[in-house]
């Protein structure tokens, strides 16, 4: 703008000079020719060109400015819209986080409950396994006692049936004493049967008979165990124990299957 004003001042000065020349009586034709050749005219032309160029540049700059303003307004609208969307997203995300936090706390409590239940189940399983092992040990001991008792009874019955001598009395006494020591036997005996076993356990072999004068061997004293009911009692006990052994084995088989399925 300063440059434009300077050109305008020069133009005015040129106009003043031309006026003075006309006052001096210069002819119109000569003034025209001088004006065409005068440097001021070229200066004015340059000024006009610069003014036109400045106007055009101003219009281009205005267009650029308008485009920039339009871009700024459009960008501002987009940013505001994005800001609103992001705020909504933040609110939704915050709500979701809060909900999932509550859910996480609930799941953590459930996990603790399940862990506690698992620990209880493991303790119960260990206790059941210990109980089962103890039961199996008792069963094996019971079976062993049953088998030992049945075997002893069978041997005693066979010996007493095959021999009724003093040696058999000693065997009967030993067998009766052993039976009286077995809880399984005592549980199944009546008072009369127990008294019979006690009597058999206390039986003493007969004293050795004197040899006859002719040197013959002394006759061994005979005993009728059957008439005393000892053999019948032993047979009955043997049958009872065999039945109990079979029953115990069946019960143990069922208990084993039940434990394996649990």
The 8 nearest C-alpha neighbors of each residue, nearest first, counted from 0:
[[1, 3, 2, 4, 5, 53, 50, 6],
 [2, 0, 4, 3, 5, 6, 7, 8],
 [1, 3, 5, 0, 4, 6, 7, 46],
 [4, 2, 0, 6, 1, 5, 7, 46],
 [3, 5, 7, 1, 6, 2, 8, 0],
 [6, 4, 2, 8, 7, 3, 1, 9],
 [7, 5, 9, 3, 4, 8, 10, 46],
 [6, 8, 10, 4, 9, 5, 3, 11],
 [9, 7, 11, 5, 10, 6, 4, 12],
 [8, 10, 12, 6, 7, 11, 13, 5],
 [9, 11, 7, 13, 8, 12, 6, 14],
 [12, 10, 14, 8, 13, 9, 15, 7],
 [13, 11, 9, 15, 14, 10, 8, 16],
 [12, 14, 10, 16, 11, 15, 39, 9],
 [13, 15, 11, 17, 12, 16, 10, 18],
 [16, 14, 12, 18, 17, 13, 11, 19],
 [15, 17, 13, 19, 18, 14, 12, 20],
 [18, 16, 14, 20, 15, 19, 13, 21],
 [19, 17, 15, 21, 20, 16, 14, 22],
 [18, 20, 22, 16, 21, 17, 15, 23],
 [19, 21, 17, 23, 22, 18, 25, 16],
 [20, 22, 25, 18, 23, 24, 19, 17],
 [23, 21, 19, 24, 20, 18, 25, 17],
 [24, 22, 20, 21, 25, 19, 18, 26],
 [25, 23, 22, 21, 26, 20, 27, 19],
 [24, 26, 21, 23, 20, 27, 30, 29],
 [25, 27, 29, 28, 30, 24, 21, 31],
 [28, 26, 30, 29, 31, 25, 21, 32],
 [27, 29, 31, 30, 26, 32, 25, 33],
 [28, 30, 32, 31, 26, 27, 33, 25],
 [31, 29, 33, 27, 28, 32, 34, 26],
 [32, 30, 34, 28, 29, 33, 35, 27],
 [31, 33, 29, 35, 34, 30, 28, 36],
 [32, 34, 30, 36, 31, 35, 37, 29],
 [33, 35, 37, 31, 36, 32, 30, 40],
 [36, 34, 32, 33, 37, 31, 40, 38],
 [35, 37, 33, 34, 32, 38, 40, 41],
 [36, 38, 34, 39, 35, 33, 40, 41],
 [39, 37, 41, 40, 42, 36, 34, 35],
 [38, 40, 42, 41, 37, 13, 43, 10],
 [39, 41, 43, 42, 38, 37, 44, 34],
 [40, 42, 44, 38, 39, 43, 45, 37],
 [43, 41, 39, 45, 40, 44, 46, 38],
 [44, 42, 46, 40, 45, 41, 47, 39],
 [45, 43, 41, 47, 42, 46, 40, 48],
 [44, 46, 48, 42, 43, 47, 49, 41],
 [45, 47, 43, 49, 44, 48, 50, 42],
 [46, 48, 50, 44, 49, 45, 43, 51],
 [47, 49, 45, 51, 50, 46, 52, 44],
 [48, 50, 52, 46, 47, 51, 53, 45],
 [49, 51, 47, 53, 48, 52, 46, 54],
 [52, 50, 54, 48, 53, 49, 47, 55],
 [51, 53, 49, 55, 54, 50, 48, 56],
 [52, 54, 50, 56, 51, 55, 57, 49],
 [53, 55, 57, 51, 52, 56, 50, 58],
 [56, 54, 58, 52, 57, 53, 51, 59],
 [55, 57, 53, 59, 58, 54, 60, 52],
 [56, 58, 54, 60, 55, 59, 53, 61],
 [57, 59, 61, 55, 56, 60, 54, 62],
 [60, 58, 62, 56, 61, 57, 63, 55],
 [59, 61, 63, 57, 62, 58, 64, 56],
 [62, 60, 64, 58, 59, 63, 65, 57],
 [61, 63, 59, 65, 60, 64, 66, 58],
 [64, 62, 60, 66, 61, 65, 67, 59],
 [63, 65, 61, 67, 66, 62, 60, 68],
 [66, 64, 68, 62, 67, 63, 61, 69],
 [65, 67, 69, 63, 64, 68, 70, 62],
 [68, 66, 70, 64, 69, 65, 71, 63],
 [69, 67, 71, 65, 70, 66, 64, 72],
 [68, 70, 66, 72, 67, 71, 65, 73],
 [69, 71, 67, 73, 68, 72, 74, 66],
 [70, 72, 68, 74, 69, 73, 75, 67],
 [73, 71, 75, 69, 74, 70, 68, 76],
 [72, 74, 70, 76, 75, 71, 69, 77],
 [75, 73, 77, 71, 76, 72, 70, 78],
 [74, 76, 72, 78, 73, 77, 71, 79],
 [77, 75, 79, 73, 74, 78, 80, 72],
 [76, 78, 74, 80, 75, 79, 81, 73],
 [79, 77, 81, 75, 80, 76, 82, 74],
 [80, 78, 82, 76, 81, 77, 75, 83],
 [79, 81, 77, 83, 82, 78, 76, 84],
 [82, 80, 78, 84, 79, 83, 85, 77],
 [83, 81, 79, 85, 80, 84, 78, 86],
 [82, 84, 86, 80, 81, 85, 79, 87],
 [85, 83, 81, 87, 82, 86, 88, 80],
 [84, 86, 88, 82, 87, 83, 81, 89],
 [87, 85, 89, 83, 88, 84, 82, 90],
 [86, 88, 90, 84, 85, 89, 91, 83],
 [87, 89, 85, 91, 86, 90, 92, 84],
 [90, 88, 86, 92, 87, 91, 93, 85],
 [91, 89, 93, 87, 88, 92, 94, 86],
 [92, 90, 88, 94, 93, 89, 95, 87],
 [91, 93, 95, 89, 94, 90, 88, 96],
 [94, 92, 96, 90, 95, 91, 89, 97],
 [95, 93, 97, 91, 92, 96, 98, 90],
 [94, 96, 92, 98, 93, 97, 99, 91],
 [97, 95, 93, 99, 98, 94, 100, 92],
 [96, 98, 100, 94, 95, 99, 93, 101],
 [99, 97, 95, 101, 100, 96, 94, 102],
 [98, 100, 102, 96, 101, 97, 103, 95],
 [99, 101, 103, 97, 102, 98, 96, 104],
 [100, 102, 104, 98, 99, 103, 105, 97],
 [103, 101, 99, 105, 100, 104, 106, 98],
 [104, 102, 100, 106, 105, 101, 99, 107],
 [103, 105, 107, 101, 102, 106, 100, 108],
 [104, 106, 102, 108, 103, 107, 101, 109],
 [107, 105, 109, 103, 108, 104, 110, 102],
 [106, 108, 104, 110, 105, 109, 103, 111],
 [109, 107, 111, 105, 106, 110, 112, 104],
 [108, 110, 106, 112, 111, 107, 113, 105],
 [111, 109, 107, 113, 112, 108, 114, 106],
 [110, 112, 114, 108, 109, 113, 115, 107],
 [113, 111, 109, 115, 110, 114, 116, 108],
 [112, 114, 116, 110, 115, 111, 117, 109],
 [115, 113, 117, 111, 116, 112, 110, 118],
 [114, 116, 118, 112, 113, 117, 111, 119],
 [115, 117, 113, 119, 114, 118, 120, 112],
 [118, 116, 120, 114, 119, 115, 121, 113],
 [117, 119, 121, 115, 116, 120, 114, 122],
 [120, 118, 116, 122, 117, 121, 123, 115],
 [121, 119, 123, 117, 122, 118, 124, 116],
 [120, 122, 124, 118, 123, 119, 117, 125],
 [123, 121, 119, 125, 120, 124, 126, 118],
 [122, 124, 120, 126, 121, 125, 127, 119],
 [125, 123, 121, 127, 122, 126, 120, 128],
 [126, 124, 128, 122, 127, 123, 121, 129],
 [125, 127, 123, 129, 128, 124, 130, 122],
 [128, 126, 124, 130, 125, 129, 131, 123],
 [129, 127, 131, 125, 126, 130, 124, 132],
 [128, 130, 126, 132, 131, 127, 125, 133],
 [131, 129, 127, 133, 128, 132, 134, 126],
 [132, 130, 128, 134, 129, 133, 127, 135],
 [131, 133, 135, 129, 134, 130, 128, 136],
 [132, 134, 130, 136, 131, 135, 129, 137],
 [133, 135, 131, 137, 136, 132, 130, 138],
 [136, 134, 138, 132, 137, 133, 139, 131],
 [135, 137, 133, 139, 134, 138, 132, 140],
 [138, 136, 140, 134, 135, 139, 141, 133],
 [139, 137, 135, 141, 140, 136, 134, 142],
 [138, 140, 142, 136, 141, 137, 135, 143],
 [139, 141, 143, 137, 138, 142, 144, 136],
 [142, 140, 138, 144, 143, 139, 137, 145],
 [143, 141, 145, 139, 144, 140, 138, 146],
 [142, 144, 140, 146, 141, 145, 147, 139],
 [145, 143, 141, 147, 142, 146, 148, 140],
 [146, 144, 142, 148, 143, 147, 149, 141],
 [147, 145, 149, 143, 148, 144, 150, 142],
 [146, 148, 144, 150, 145, 149, 143, 151],
 [147, 149, 151, 145, 150, 146, 144, 152],
 [150, 148, 152, 146, 237, 151, 147, 145],
 [149, 151, 153, 147, 148, 152, 146, 154],
 [152, 150, 148, 154, 153, 149, 147, 155],
 [151, 153, 155, 149, 150, 154, 237, 156],
 [154, 152, 150, 156, 151, 155, 149, 157],
 [153, 155, 151, 157, 152, 156, 158, 150],
 [154, 156, 152, 158, 153, 157, 159, 151],
 [157, 155, 153, 159, 158, 154, 160, 152],
 [156, 158, 154, 160, 155, 159, 153, 161],
 [159, 157, 155, 161, 160, 156, 162, 154],
 [160, 158, 156, 162, 161, 157, 167, 155],
 [161, 159, 157, 158, 162, 156, 163, 230],
 [160, 162, 158, 159, 157, 163, 156, 167],
 [163, 161, 159, 160, 164, 167, 158, 166],
 [164, 162, 222, 221, 167, 159, 223, 165],
 [163, 165, 221, 167, 166, 162, 220, 222],
 [164, 166, 168, 204, 167, 169, 220, 205],
 [167, 165, 169, 168, 164, 170, 204, 163],
 [166, 168, 170, 164, 165, 169, 163, 159],
 [167, 169, 165, 171, 166, 170, 204, 172],
 [168, 170, 172, 166, 167, 171, 173, 165],
 [171, 169, 167, 173, 172, 168, 174, 166],
 [170, 172, 168, 174, 173, 169, 175, 167],
 [171, 173, 200, 169, 175, 170, 174, 199],
 [174, 172, 170, 176, 171, 175, 177, 169],
 [173, 175, 171, 177, 176, 172, 170, 178],
 [174, 176, 200, 178, 172, 177, 196, 173],
 [177, 175, 173, 179, 200, 174, 178, 172],
 [176, 178, 174, 180, 175, 179, 173, 181],
 [179, 177, 175, 181, 180, 176, 174, 184],
 [178, 180, 176, 177, 181, 175, 185, 184],
 [179, 181, 177, 178, 182, 176, 185, 184],
 [180, 182, 178, 183, 184, 179, 185, 177],
 [183, 181, 185, 184, 186, 180, 179, 178],
 [184, 182, 181, 186, 185, 187, 145, 144],
 [185, 183, 182, 181, 187, 186, 178, 188],
 [184, 186, 182, 188, 187, 183, 179, 181],
 [187, 185, 183, 184, 188, 182, 189, 181],
 [186, 188, 184, 185, 183, 189, 236, 239],
 [189, 187, 185, 192, 186, 193, 184, 190],
 [188, 190, 192, 191, 193, 187, 185, 186],
 [189, 191, 193, 192, 194, 188, 195, 185],
 [192, 190, 194, 189, 193, 195, 188, 196],
 [193, 191, 195, 189, 194, 190, 188, 196],
 [192, 194, 190, 196, 195, 191, 188, 189],
 [193, 195, 197, 191, 192, 196, 190, 198],
 [196, 194, 192, 198, 193, 197, 199, 191],
 [197, 195, 199, 193, 198, 194, 175, 200],
 [196, 198, 194, 200, 199, 195, 193, 201],
 [197, 199, 195, 201, 196, 200, 194, 202],
 [200, 198, 196, 202, 201, 197, 172, 175],
 [201, 199, 172, 175, 197, 176, 198, 202],
 [200, 202, 198, 199, 197, 203, 172, 176],
 [203, 201, 199, 200, 198, 172, 204, 168],
 [204, 202, 205, 201, 168, 169, 172, 200],
 [203, 205, 165, 168, 206, 202, 169, 166],
 [204, 206, 203, 207, 165, 220, 208, 219],
 [207, 205, 208, 204, 203, 220, 165, 209],
 [206, 208, 205, 209, 217, 219, 220, 204],
 [209, 207, 217, 206, 210, 218, 219, 205],
 [210, 208, 217, 211, 207, 218, 216, 212],
 [209, 211, 217, 216, 214, 215, 208, 212],
 [212, 210, 213, 214, 215, 209, 217, 216],
 [213, 211, 214, 210, 215, 209, 216, 217],
 [212, 214, 211, 215, 210, 216, 217, 209],
 [215, 213, 212, 211, 210, 216, 217, 209],
 [214, 216, 213, 211, 210, 217, 212, 218],
 [217, 215, 210, 218, 214, 211, 209, 219],
 [218, 216, 210, 208, 209, 219, 215, 211],
 [217, 219, 216, 220, 208, 210, 215, 209],
 [220, 218, 217, 164, 221, 165, 208, 207],
 [221, 219, 164, 218, 165, 222, 205, 163],
 [220, 222, 164, 163, 219, 223, 165, 162],
 [223, 221, 163, 224, 164, 220, 165, 168],
 [222, 224, 225, 226, 163, 227, 221, 228],
 [225, 223, 227, 226, 229, 222, 230, 228],
 [226, 224, 228, 227, 223, 230, 229, 231],
 [225, 227, 228, 224, 223, 229, 230, 222],
 [228, 226, 224, 225, 229, 223, 230, 195],
 [227, 229, 225, 231, 226, 230, 232, 224],
 [230, 228, 232, 231, 227, 224, 225, 233],
 [231, 229, 233, 232, 225, 228, 156, 234],
 [230, 232, 234, 228, 233, 229, 235, 225],
 [231, 233, 235, 229, 230, 234, 228, 236],
 [232, 234, 230, 236, 235, 231, 237, 152],
 [235, 233, 237, 231, 236, 232, 230, 238],
 [234, 236, 232, 238, 237, 233, 231, 239],
 [237, 235, 239, 233, 234, 238, 240, 232],
 [236, 238, 234, 240, 149, 235, 239, 152],
 [237, 239, 241, 235, 236, 240, 242, 234],
 [240, 238, 236, 242, 241, 237, 243, 235],
 [239, 241, 243, 237, 242, 238, 244, 236],
 [240, 242, 244, 238, 243, 239, 237, 245],
 [243, 241, 239, 245, 240, 244, 246, 238],
 [242, 244, 240, 246, 245, 241, 247, 239],
 [245, 243, 241, 247, 242, 246, 240, 145],
 [244, 246, 242, 248, 243, 247, 241, 249],
 [245, 247, 243, 249, 244, 248, 242, 250],
 [248, 246, 244, 250, 249, 245, 243, 251],
 [247, 249, 251, 245, 246, 250, 252, 244],
 [250, 248, 252, 246, 251, 247, 245, 253],
 [251, 249, 247, 253, 252, 248, 254, 246],
 [250, 252, 254, 248, 253, 249, 255, 247],
 [251, 253, 249, 255, 250, 254, 248, 256],
 [254, 252, 250, 256, 255, 251, 257, 249],
 [253, 255, 251, 257, 252, 256, 258, 250],
 [256, 254, 252, 258, 253, 257, 251, 259],
 [257, 255, 259, 253, 258, 254, 260, 252],
 [256, 258, 254, 260, 255, 259, 253, 261],
 [257, 259, 255, 261, 260, 256, 254, 131],
 [260, 258, 256, 257, 261, 255, 254, 253],
 [261, 259, 257, 258, 256, 255, 254, 253],
 [260, 258, 259, 257, 256, 124, 255, 127]]
